[in-house]
Amino acid sequence: MKCISVYTDNFEQFSDVFEKVIVSDFPENEEHEMDGVTFSHSGEVPEHYLERMTQKPEVVVMKEKNRGITILQHGKVFEIIIPKAE
């Protein structure tokens, strides 16, 4: 699963860039800025990472069911977890 980290604690800012960020093609571990929000492709994460993070009380879990995307929000970062294309 691909993980994109979006560095903001402002949900409105995150919502404004979400669609643009998930369709952006950029190298792993390279930071970019869009509309004042920094984001980076954080690499691949294993299934157990998602399971472990969703069990933590300080993590907010959101789902985009149509595309199978999971969004984790904790601290000042949103992590967008995108499943690999079948």
Secondary structure, 3 states (H helix, E strand, C coil): CEEEEEECCCHHHHHHHHHHHHHCCCCECCEEEECCEEEEEEEECCHHHHHHHHCCCCCEEEEECCCCEEEEEECCEEEEEECCCC
